[in-house]
Amino acid sequence: MAKGQPITVVGYLVISEDNIKPLTELTAEEEKQWAERRDARFKSVMTDYYRQHPDEFELLEDAPPDAKVDFYI
């Protein structure tokens, strides 16, 4: 691929074994359910991470409310 050429990425959501949809085709209800599950999973992963890295959590706690915080999962 030539440098600087755009690429197209399509994300899919596996709702069930027989129901796989592109993210752009989700109904409002499916999008809401997916967002709730995504957010719960993210909170769980971050909680586990900070339990294992309390020093990182202390840095986060000490940051001012408007601080830009960078982290990688």
HTML snippet that shows the backbone in 3Dmol.js (N, CA, C, O; Angstrom):
<script src="https://3Dmol.org/build/3Dmol-min.js"></script>
<div id="view" style="width:600px;height:400px;position:relative"></div>
<script>
const pdb = `
ATOM      1  N   MET A   1       0.850  -1.178   0.000  1.00  0.00           N
ATOM      2  CA  MET A   1       0.000   0.000   0.000  1.00  0.00           C
ATOM      3  C   MET A   1       0.895   1.241   0.000  1.00  0.00           C
ATOM      4  O   MET A   1       1.881   1.305   0.734  1.00  0.00           O
ATOM      5  N   ALA A   2       0.553   2.193  -0.803  1.00  0.00           N
ATOM      6  CA  ALA A   2       1.332   3.428  -0.892  1.00  0.00           C
ATOM      7  C   ALA A   2       1.210   4.219   0.409  1.00  0.00           C
ATOM      8  O   ALA A   2       0.168   4.207   1.064  1.00  0.00           O
ATOM      9  N   LYS A   3       2.259   4.886   0.757  1.00  0.00           N
ATOM     10  CA  LYS A   3       2.285   5.680   1.978  1.00  0.00           C
ATOM     11  C   LYS A   3       1.237   6.786   1.918  1.00  0.00           C
ATOM     12  O   LYS A   3       1.109   7.476   0.907  1.00  0.00           O
ATOM     13  N   GLY A   4       0.498   6.947   2.998  1.00  0.00           N
ATOM     14  CA  GLY A   4      -0.474   8.014   3.087  1.00  0.00           C
ATOM     15  C   GLY A   4      -1.837   7.708   2.492  1.00  0.00           C
ATOM     16  O   GLY A   4      -2.726   8.559   2.518  1.00  0.00           O
ATOM     17  N   GLN A   5      -2.016   6.520   1.961  1.00  0.00           N
ATOM     18  CA  GLN A   5      -3.312   6.160   1.397  1.00  0.00           C
ATOM     19  C   GLN A   5      -4.269   5.760   2.524  1.00  0.00           C
ATOM     20  O   GLN A   5      -3.884   5.028   3.435  1.00  0.00           O
ATOM     21  N   PRO A   6      -5.509   6.238   2.462  1.00  0.00           N
ATOM     22  CA  PRO A   6      -6.463   5.875   3.518  1.00  0.00           C
ATOM     23  C   PRO A   6      -6.861   4.398   3.413  1.00  0.00           C
ATOM     24  O   PRO A   6      -6.851   3.811   2.332  1.00  0.00           O
ATOM     25  N   ILE A   7      -7.207   3.825   4.551  1.00  0.00           N
ATOM     26  CA  ILE A   7      -7.724   2.465   4.574  1.00  0.00           C
ATOM     27  C   ILE A   7      -9.122   2.496   5.189  1.00  0.00           C
ATOM     28  O   ILE A   7      -9.467   3.422   5.923  1.00  0.00           O
ATOM     29  N   THR A   8      -9.899   1.504   4.890  1.00  0.00           N
ATOM     30  CA  THR A   8     -11.236   1.387   5.453  1.00  0.00           C
ATOM     31  C   THR A   8     -11.234   0.252   6.459  1.00  0.00           C
ATOM     32  O   THR A   8     -10.782  -0.853   6.158  1.00  0.00           O
ATOM     33  N   VAL A   9     -11.739   0.523   7.652  1.00  0.00           N
ATOM     34  CA  VAL A   9     -11.827  -0.482   8.701  1.00  0.00           C
ATOM     35  C   VAL A   9     -13.297  -0.662   9.048  1.00  0.00           C
ATOM     36  O   VAL A   9     -14.024   0.315   9.231  1.00  0.00           O
ATOM     37  N   VAL A  10     -13.730  -1.906   9.136  1.00  0.00           N
ATOM     38  CA  VAL A  10     -15.110  -2.204   9.505  1.00  0.00           C
ATOM     39  C   VAL A  10     -15.083  -3.021  10.792  1.00  0.00           C
ATOM     40  O   VAL A  10     -14.454  -4.078  10.851  1.00  0.00           O
ATOM     41  N   GLY A  11     -15.771  -2.524  11.827  1.00  0.00           N
ATOM     42  CA  GLY A  11     -15.867  -3.247  13.089  1.00  0.00           C
ATOM     43  C   GLY A  11     -17.161  -4.032  13.132  1.00  0.00           C
ATOM     44  O   GLY A  11     -18.201  -3.566  12.666  1.00  0.00           O
ATOM     45  N   TYR A  12     -17.090  -5.229  13.697  1.00  0.00           N
ATOM     46  CA  TYR A  12     -18.266  -6.076  13.803  1.00  0.00           C
ATOM     47  C   TYR A  12     -18.543  -6.401  15.268  1.00  0.00           C
ATOM     48  O   TYR A  12     -17.626  -6.475  16.085  1.00  0.00           O
ATOM     49  N   LEU A  13     -19.800  -6.591  15.579  1.00  0.00           N
ATOM     50  CA  LEU A  13     -20.209  -6.999  16.908  1.00  0.00           C
ATOM     51  C   LEU A  13     -20.825  -8.385  16.799  1.00  0.00           C
ATOM     52  O   LEU A  13     -21.756  -8.602  16.023  1.00  0.00           O
ATOM     53  N   VAL A  14     -20.299  -9.321  17.583  1.00  0.00           N
ATOM     54  CA  VAL A  14     -20.857 -10.665  17.612  1.00  0.00           C
ATOM     55  C   VAL A  14     -21.931 -10.670  18.693  1.00  0.00           C
ATOM     56  O   VAL A  14     -21.631 -10.714  19.886  1.00  0.00           O
ATOM     57  N   ILE A  15     -23.176 -10.625  18.260  1.00  0.00           N
ATOM     58  CA  ILE A  15     -24.301 -10.595  19.178  1.00  0.00           C
ATOM     59  C   ILE A  15     -24.613 -12.017  19.634  1.00  0.00           C
ATOM     60  O   ILE A  15     -24.865 -12.254  20.816  1.00  0.00           O
ATOM     61  N   SER A  16     -24.596 -12.946  18.713  1.00  0.00           N
ATOM     62  CA  SER A  16     -24.733 -14.372  19.004  1.00  0.00           C
ATOM     63  C   SER A  16     -24.013 -15.112  17.881  1.00  0.00           C
ATOM     64  O   SER A  16     -23.506 -14.498  16.942  1.00  0.00           O
ATOM     65  N   GLU A  17     -23.975 -16.432  17.988  1.00  0.00           N
ATOM     66  CA  GLU A  17     -23.252 -17.211  16.987  1.00  0.00           C
ATOM     67  C   GLU A  17     -23.775 -16.967  15.572  1.00  0.00           C
ATOM     68  O   GLU A  17     -23.002 -16.967  14.615  1.00  0.00           O
ATOM     69  N   ASP A  18     -25.100 -16.756  15.438  1.00  0.00           N
ATOM     70  CA  ASP A  18     -25.668 -16.541  14.103  1.00  0.00           C
ATOM     71  C   ASP A  18     -25.971 -15.079  13.808  1.00  0.00           C
ATOM     72  O   ASP A  18     -26.546 -14.770  12.763  1.00  0.00           O
ATOM     73  N   ASN A  19     -25.601 -14.183  14.697  1.00  0.00           N
ATOM     74  CA  ASN A  19     -25.942 -12.772  14.504  1.00  0.00           C
ATOM     75  C   ASN A  19     -24.690 -11.909  14.678  1.00  0.00           C
ATOM     76  O   ASN A  19     -24.336 -11.520  15.791  1.00  0.00           O
ATOM     77  N   ILE A  20     -24.042 -11.624  13.572  1.00  0.00           N
ATOM     78  CA  ILE A  20     -22.837 -10.784  13.559  1.00  0.00           C
ATOM     79  C   ILE A  20     -23.156  -9.577  12.685  1.00  0.00           C
ATOM     80  O   ILE A  20     -23.539  -9.716  11.523  1.00  0.00           O
ATOM     81  N   LYS A  21     -22.988  -8.375  13.272  1.00  0.00           N
ATOM     82  CA  LYS A  21     -23.370  -7.160  12.542  1.00  0.00           C
ATOM     83  C   LYS A  21     -22.235  -6.155  12.508  1.00  0.00           C
ATOM     84  O   LYS A  21     -21.460  -6.051  13.458  1.00  0.00           O
ATOM     85  N   PRO A  22     -22.137  -5.417  11.413  1.00  0.00           N
ATOM     86  CA  PRO A  22     -21.203  -4.278  11.411  1.00  0.00           C
ATOM     87  C   PRO A  22     -21.678  -3.255  12.452  1.00  0.00           C
ATOM     88  O   PRO A  22     -22.880  -3.061  12.630  1.00  0.00           O
ATOM     89  N   LEU A  23     -20.749  -2.616  13.123  1.00  0.00           N
ATOM     90  CA  LEU A  23     -21.115  -1.639  14.162  1.00  0.00           C
ATOM     91  C   LEU A  23     -22.002  -0.529  13.598  1.00  0.00           C
ATOM     92  O   LEU A  23     -22.833   0.027  14.315  1.00  0.00           O
ATOM     93  N   THR A  24     -21.828  -0.210  12.330  1.00  0.00           N
ATOM     94  CA  THR A  24     -22.619   0.865  11.727  1.00  0.00           C
ATOM     95  C   THR A  24     -24.071   0.468  11.482  1.00  0.00           C
ATOM     96  O   THR A  24     -24.895   1.322  11.157  1.00  0.00           O
ATOM     97  N   GLU A  25     -24.396  -0.823  11.635  1.00  0.00           N
ATOM     98  CA  GLU A  25     -25.756  -1.287  11.381  1.00  0.00           C
ATOM     99  C   GLU A  25     -26.515  -1.667  12.655  1.00  0.00           C
ATOM    100  O   GLU A  25     -27.591  -2.258  12.573  1.00  0.00           O
ATOM    101  N   LEU A  26     -25.976  -1.338  13.817  1.00  0.00           N
ATOM    102  CA  LEU A  26     -26.660  -1.660  15.065  1.00  0.00           C
ATOM    103  C   LEU A  26     -27.894  -0.786  15.248  1.00  0.00           C
ATOM    104  O   LEU A  26     -27.901   0.388  14.879  1.00  0.00           O
ATOM    105  N   THR A  27     -28.936  -1.378  15.822  1.00  0.00           N
ATOM    106  CA  THR A  27     -30.105  -0.584  16.181  1.00  0.00           C
ATOM    107  C   THR A  27     -29.741   0.242  17.407  1.00  0.00           C
ATOM    108  O   THR A  27     -28.710   0.000  18.034  1.00  0.00           O
ATOM    109  N   ALA A  28     -30.568   1.203  17.748  1.00  0.00           N
ATOM    110  CA  ALA A  28     -30.308   2.041  18.927  1.00  0.00           C
ATOM    111  C   ALA A  28     -30.236   1.175  20.184  1.00  0.00           C
ATOM    112  O   ALA A  28     -29.392   1.409  21.050  1.00  0.00           O
ATOM    113  N   GLU A  29     -31.106   0.187  20.288  1.00  0.00           N
ATOM    114  CA  GLU A  29     -31.113  -0.694  21.463  1.00  0.00           C
ATOM    115  C   GLU A  29     -29.860  -1.566  21.515  1.00  0.00           C
ATOM    116  O   GLU A  29     -29.276  -1.743  22.584  1.00  0.00           O
ATOM    117  N   GLU A  30     -29.444  -2.108  20.381  1.00  0.00           N
ATOM    118  CA  GLU A  30     -28.221  -2.917  20.336  1.00  0.00           C
ATOM    119  C   GLU A  30     -27.005  -2.068  20.689  1.00  0.00           C
ATOM    120  O   GLU A  30     -26.111  -2.523  21.404  1.00  0.00           O
ATOM    121  N   GLU A  31     -26.971  -0.847  20.195  1.00  0.00           N
ATOM    122  CA  GLU A  31     -25.858   0.045  20.502  1.00  0.00           C
ATOM    123  C   GLU A  31     -25.808   0.371  21.990  1.00  0.00           C
ATOM    124  O   GLU A  31     -24.733   0.420  22.588  1.00  0.00           O
ATOM    125  N   LYS A  32     -26.972   0.593  22.580  1.00  0.00           N
ATOM    126  CA  LYS A  32     -27.043   0.884  24.019  1.00  0.00           C
ATOM    127  C   LYS A  32     -26.557  -0.318  24.836  1.00  0.00           C
ATOM    128  O   LYS A  32     -25.771  -0.156  25.770  1.00  0.00           O
ATOM    129  N   GLN A  33     -27.020  -1.512  24.487  1.00  0.00           N
ATOM    130  CA  GLN A  33     -26.600  -2.725  25.203  1.00  0.00           C
ATOM    131  C   GLN A  33     -25.099  -2.947  25.048  1.00  0.00           C
ATOM    132  O   GLN A  33     -24.418  -3.285  26.016  1.00  0.00           O
ATOM    133  N   TRP A  34     -24.581  -2.758  23.837  1.00  0.00           N
ATOM    134  CA  TRP A  34     -23.152  -2.940  23.593  1.00  0.00           C
ATOM    135  C   TRP A  34     -22.336  -1.933  24.414  1.00  0.00           C
ATOM    136  O   TRP A  34     -21.316  -2.287  25.007  1.00  0.00           O
ATOM    137  N   ALA A  35     -22.795  -0.682  24.442  1.00  0.00           N
ATOM    138  CA  ALA A  35     -22.075   0.351  25.183  1.00  0.00           C
ATOM    139  C   ALA A  35     -22.047   0.030  26.675  1.00  0.00           C
ATOM    140  O   ALA A  35     -21.034   0.247  27.340  1.00  0.00           O
ATOM    141  N   GLU A  36     -23.154  -0.485  27.200  1.00  0.00           N
ATOM    142  CA  GLU A  36     -23.201  -0.849  28.625  1.00  0.00           C
ATOM    143  C   GLU A  36     -22.218  -1.982  28.925  1.00  0.00           C
ATOM    144  O   GLU A  36     -21.496  -1.934  29.921  1.00  0.00           O
ATOM    145  N   ARG A  37     -22.192  -2.994  28.067  1.00  0.00           N
ATOM    146  CA  ARG A  37     -21.256  -4.116  28.275  1.00  0.00           C
ATOM    147  C   ARG A  37     -19.811  -3.656  28.101  1.00  0.00           C
ATOM    148  O   ARG A  37     -18.932  -4.063  28.860  1.00  0.00           O
ATOM    149  N   ARG A  38     -19.568  -2.814  27.109  1.00  0.00           N
ATOM    150  CA  ARG A  38     -18.219  -2.290  26.875  1.00  0.00           C
ATOM    151  C   ARG A  38     -17.735  -1.492  28.089  1.00  0.00           C
ATOM    152  O   ARG A  38     -16.609  -1.673  28.552  1.00  0.00           O
ATOM    153  N   ASP A  39     -18.594  -0.611  28.596  1.00  0.00           N
ATOM    154  CA  ASP A  39     -18.217   0.214  29.734  1.00  0.00           C
ATOM    155  C   ASP A  39     -17.962  -0.622  30.980  1.00  0.00           C
ATOM    156  O   ASP A  39     -17.018  -0.360  31.725  1.00  0.00           O
ATOM    157  N   ALA A  40     -18.808  -1.635  31.209  1.00  0.00           N
ATOM    158  CA  ALA A  40     -18.621  -2.511  32.372  1.00  0.00           C
ATOM    159  C   ALA A  40     -17.305  -3.276  32.257  1.00  0.00           C
ATOM    160  O   ALA A  40     -16.582  -3.423  33.243  1.00  0.00           O
ATOM    161  N   ARG A  41     -16.995  -3.759  31.060  1.00  0.00           N
ATOM    162  CA  ARG A  41     -15.743  -4.492  30.842  1.00  0.00           C
ATOM    163  C   ARG A  41     -14.541  -3.572  31.044  1.00  0.00           C
ATOM    164  O   ARG A  41     -13.554  -3.972  31.661  1.00  0.00           O
ATOM    165  N   PHE A  42     -14.616  -2.358  30.537  1.00  0.00           N
ATOM    166  CA  PHE A  42     -13.518  -1.402  30.700  1.00  0.00           C
ATOM    167  C   PHE A  42     -13.281  -1.101  32.183  1.00  0.00           C
ATOM    168  O   PHE A  42     -12.140  -1.086  32.645  1.00  0.00           O
ATOM    169  N   LYS A  43     -14.360  -0.865  32.919  1.00  0.00           N
ATOM    170  CA  LYS A  43     -14.223  -0.589  34.356  1.00  0.00           C
ATOM    171  C   LYS A  43     -13.602  -1.770  35.085  1.00  0.00           C
ATOM    172  O   LYS A  43     -12.773  -1.588  35.976  1.00  0.00           O
ATOM    173  N   SER A  44     -14.002  -2.978  34.707  1.00  0.00           N
ATOM    174  CA  SER A  44     -13.460  -4.177  35.336  1.00  0.00           C
ATOM    175  C   SER A  44     -11.964  -4.318  35.053  1.00  0.00           C
ATOM    176  O   SER A  44     -11.181  -4.607  35.958  1.00  0.00           O
ATOM    177  N   VAL A  45     -11.579  -4.115  33.807  1.00  0.00           N
ATOM    178  CA  VAL A  45     -10.166  -4.224  33.423  1.00  0.00           C
ATOM    179  C   VAL A  45      -9.331  -3.175  34.145  1.00  0.00           C
ATOM    180  O   VAL A  45      -8.251  -3.481  34.651  1.00  0.00           O
ATOM    181  N   MET A  46      -9.821  -1.943  34.197  1.00  0.00           N
ATOM    182  CA  MET A  46      -9.058  -0.879  34.856  1.00  0.00           C
ATOM    183  C   MET A  46      -8.978  -1.102  36.370  1.00  0.00           C
ATOM    184  O   MET A  46      -7.953  -0.811  36.986  1.00  0.00           O
ATOM    185  N   THR A  47     -10.045  -1.613  36.960  1.00  0.00           N
ATOM    186  CA  THR A  47     -10.026  -1.926  38.397  1.00  0.00           C
ATOM    187  C   THR A  47      -8.976  -2.987  38.677  1.00  0.00           C
ATOM    188  O   THR A  47      -8.183  -2.844  39.608  1.00  0.00           O
ATOM    189  N   ASP A  48      -8.961  -4.050  37.880  1.00  0.00           N
ATOM    190  CA  ASP A  48      -7.950  -5.100  38.055  1.00  0.00           C
ATOM    191  C   ASP A  48      -6.544  -4.541  37.890  1.00  0.00           C
ATOM    192  O   ASP A  48      -5.646  -4.874  38.663  1.00  0.00           O
ATOM    193  N   TYR A  49      -6.351  -3.694  36.887  1.00  0.00           N
ATOM    194  CA  TYR A  49      -5.029  -3.116  36.651  1.00  0.00           C
ATOM    195  C   TYR A  49      -4.568  -2.299  37.865  1.00  0.00           C
ATOM    196  O   TYR A  49      -3.446  -2.470  38.342  1.00  0.00           O
ATOM    197  N   TYR A  50      -5.428  -1.422  38.355  1.00  0.00           N
ATOM    198  CA  TYR A  50      -5.021  -0.564  39.465  1.00  0.00           C
ATOM    199  C   TYR A  50      -4.867  -1.331  40.772  1.00  0.00           C
ATOM    200  O   TYR A  50      -4.105  -0.911  41.643  1.00  0.00           O
ATOM    201  N   ARG A  51      -5.570  -2.435  40.926  1.00  0.00           N
ATOM    202  CA  ARG A  51      -5.337  -3.278  42.106  1.00  0.00           C
ATOM    203  C   ARG A  51      -3.929  -3.872  42.061  1.00  0.00           C
ATOM    204  O   ARG A  51      -3.276  -4.025  43.093  1.00  0.00           O
ATOM    205  N   GLN A  52      -3.477  -4.198  40.870  1.00  0.00           N
ATOM    206  CA  GLN A  52      -2.146  -4.781  40.706  1.00  0.00           C
ATOM    207  C   GLN A  52      -1.042  -3.725  40.642  1.00  0.00           C
ATOM    208  O   GLN A  52       0.134  -4.044  40.817  1.00  0.00           O
ATOM    209  N   HIS A  53      -1.418  -2.466  40.390  1.00  0.00           N
ATOM    210  CA  HIS A  53      -0.446  -1.365  40.273  1.00  0.00           C
ATOM    211  C   HIS A  53      -0.909  -0.177  41.122  1.00  0.00           C
ATOM    212  O   HIS A  53      -1.257   0.870  40.575  1.00  0.00           O
ATOM    213  N   PRO A  54      -0.918  -0.327  42.458  1.00  0.00           N
ATOM    214  CA  PRO A  54      -1.413   0.762  43.303  1.00  0.00           C
ATOM    215  C   PRO A  54      -0.602   2.054  43.159  1.00  0.00           C
ATOM    216  O   PRO A  54      -1.131   3.146  43.367  1.00  0.00           O
ATOM    217  N   ASP A  55       0.675   1.929  42.805  1.00  0.00           N
ATOM    218  CA  ASP A  55       1.487   3.132  42.607  1.00  0.00           C
ATOM    219  C   ASP A  55       0.961   3.960  41.433  1.00  0.00           C
ATOM    220  O   ASP A  55       0.997   5.190  41.476  1.00  0.00           O
ATOM    221  N   GLU A  56       0.480   3.298  40.400  1.00  0.00           N
ATOM    222  CA  GLU A  56      -0.115   4.005  39.255  1.00  0.00           C
ATOM    223  C   GLU A  56      -1.414   4.690  39.668  1.00  0.00           C
ATOM    224  O   GLU A  56      -1.708   5.800  39.224  1.00  0.00           O
ATOM    225  N   PHE A  57      -2.185   4.022  40.517  1.00  0.00           N
ATOM    226  CA  PHE A  57      -3.442   4.605  40.974  1.00  0.00           C
ATOM    227  C   PHE A  57      -3.182   5.856  41.807  1.00  0.00           C
ATOM    228  O   PHE A  57      -3.923   6.834  41.709  1.00  0.00           O
ATOM    229  N   GLU A  58      -2.140   5.827  42.618  1.00  0.00           N
ATOM    230  CA  GLU A  58      -1.795   7.007  43.426  1.00  0.00           C
ATOM    231  C   GLU A  58      -1.472   8.196  42.516  1.00  0.00           C
ATOM    232  O   GLU A  58      -1.871   9.323  42.807  1.00  0.00           O
ATOM    233  N   LEU A  59      -0.760   7.954  41.430  1.00  0.00           N
ATOM    234  CA  LEU A  59      -0.467   9.037  40.486  1.00  0.00           C
ATOM    235  C   LEU A  59      -1.755   9.598  39.898  1.00  0.00           C
ATOM    236  O   LEU A  59      -1.889  10.809  39.727  1.00  0.00           O
ATOM    237  N   LEU A  60      -2.687   8.730  39.596  1.00  0.00           N
ATOM    238  CA  LEU A  60      -3.969   9.152  39.048  1.00  0.00           C
ATOM    239  C   LEU A  60      -4.760   9.956  40.069  1.00  0.00           C
ATOM    240  O   LEU A  60      -5.360  10.977  39.733  1.00  0.00           O
ATOM    241  N   GLU A  61      -4.759   9.493  41.324  1.00  0.00           N
ATOM    242  CA  GLU A  61      -5.492  10.199  42.385  1.00  0.00           C
ATOM    243  C   GLU A  61      -4.944  11.598  42.625  1.00  0.00           C
ATOM    244  O   GLU A  61      -5.698  12.526  42.919  1.00  0.00           O
ATOM    245  N   ASP A  62      -3.624  11.746  42.498  1.00  0.00           N
ATOM    246  CA  ASP A  62      -2.981  13.033  42.775  1.00  0.00           C
ATOM    247  C   ASP A  62      -3.079  14.022  41.612  1.00  0.00           C
ATOM    248  O   ASP A  62      -2.743  15.196  41.769  1.00  0.00           O
ATOM    249  N   ALA A  63      -3.528  13.564  40.468  1.00  0.00           N
ATOM    250  CA  ALA A  63      -3.602  14.434  39.293  1.00  0.00           C
ATOM    251  C   ALA A  63      -4.752  15.430  39.446  1.00  0.00           C
ATOM    252  O   ALA A  63      -5.803  15.075  39.979  1.00  0.00           O
ATOM    253  N   PRO A  64      -4.569  16.670  38.988  1.00  0.00           N
ATOM    254  CA  PRO A  64      -5.674  17.634  39.030  1.00  0.00           C
ATOM    255  C   PRO A  64      -6.821  17.164  38.131  1.00  0.00           C
ATOM    256  O   PRO A  64      -6.589  16.419  37.179  1.00  0.00           O
ATOM    257  N   PRO A  65      -8.050  17.588  38.420  1.00  0.00           N
ATOM    258  CA  PRO A  65      -9.212  17.104  37.666  1.00  0.00           C
ATOM    259  C   PRO A  65      -9.124  17.321  36.159  1.00  0.00           C
ATOM    260  O   PRO A  65      -9.685  16.539  35.391  1.00  0.00           O
ATOM    261  N   ASP A  66      -8.429  18.368  35.727  1.00  0.00           N
ATOM    262  CA  ASP A  66      -8.357  18.639  34.291  1.00  0.00           C
ATOM    263  C   ASP A  66      -7.074  18.113  33.652  1.00  0.00           C
ATOM    264  O   ASP A  66      -6.759  18.467  32.516  1.00  0.00           O
ATOM    265  N   ALA A  67      -6.331  17.270  34.372  1.00  0.00           N
ATOM    266  CA  ALA A  67      -5.070  16.742  33.844  1.00  0.00           C
ATOM    267  C   ALA A  67      -5.324  15.744  32.722  1.00  0.00           C
ATOM    268  O   ALA A  67      -6.292  14.983  32.748  1.00  0.00           O
ATOM    269  N   LYS A  68      -4.438  15.766  31.743  1.00  0.00           N
ATOM    270  CA  LYS A  68      -4.504  14.772  30.662  1.00  0.00           C
ATOM    271  C   LYS A  68      -3.766  13.542  31.167  1.00  0.00           C
ATOM    272  O   LYS A  68      -2.585  13.612  31.505  1.00  0.00           O
ATOM    273  N   VAL A  69      -4.462  12.428  31.217  1.00  0.00           N
ATOM    274  CA  VAL A  69      -3.875  11.201  31.726  1.00  0.00           C
ATOM    275  C   VAL A  69      -3.742  10.214  30.560  1.00  0.00           C
ATOM    276  O   VAL A  69      -4.731   9.879  29.907  1.00  0.00           O
ATOM    277  N   ASP A  70      -2.524   9.757  30.308  1.00  0.00           N
ATOM    278  CA  ASP A  70      -2.278   8.776  29.251  1.00  0.00           C
ATOM    279  C   ASP A  70      -2.065   7.411  29.889  1.00  0.00           C
ATOM    280  O   ASP A  70      -1.298   7.280  30.843  1.00  0.00           O
ATOM    281  N   PHE A  71      -2.734   6.408  29.371  1.00  0.00           N
ATOM    282  CA  PHE A  71      -2.493   5.033  29.799  1.00  0.00           C
ATOM    283  C   PHE A  71      -2.794   4.120  28.624  1.00  0.00           C
ATOM    284  O   PHE A  71      -3.524   4.473  27.698  1.00  0.00           O
ATOM    285  N   TYR A  72      -2.214   2.946  28.694  1.00  0.00           N
ATOM    286  CA  TYR A  72      -2.379   1.976  27.626  1.00  0.00           C
ATOM    287  C   TYR A  72      -2.907   0.688  28.219  1.00  0.00           C
ATOM    288  O   TYR A  72      -2.517   0.288  29.316  1.00  0.00           O
ATOM    289  N   ILE A  73      -3.793   0.045  27.488  1.00  0.00           N
ATOM    290  CA  ILE A  73      -4.331  -1.223  27.960  1.00  0.00           C
ATOM    291  C   ILE A  73      -3.734  -2.314  27.098  1.00  0.00           C
ATOM    292  O   ILE A  73      -4.033  -3.491  27.296  1.00  0.00           O
TER     293      ILE A  73
END
`;
const viewer = $3Dmol.createViewer("view");
viewer.addModel(pdb, "pdb");
viewer.setStyle({}, {cartoon: {color: "spectrum"}});
viewer.zoomTo();
viewer.render();
</script>
